[in-house]
């Protein structure tokens, strides 16, 4: 059986290492981990993160019908805090710099 989670980690590692800045060390598989994974009807999706403190996470999606893998790269822009006290009018935006 194919290890789809390993494939997702390898895709992220290859992307990161191909496009990293010169002063940033290469990632190894040991520094990449799966946050969430789902396999449905021959397709799969993984949310992947790394040990790098850059606020970036990766979404790897495999489309079995097209035999293609899609890699989406996201960087955290904001952190919204929504109170669960039943007051939907209170939304707090933390504009502190994302580390």
Order of alpha helices (4+ residues) and beta strands (2+ residues): alpha-beta-beta-beta-beta-beta-beta
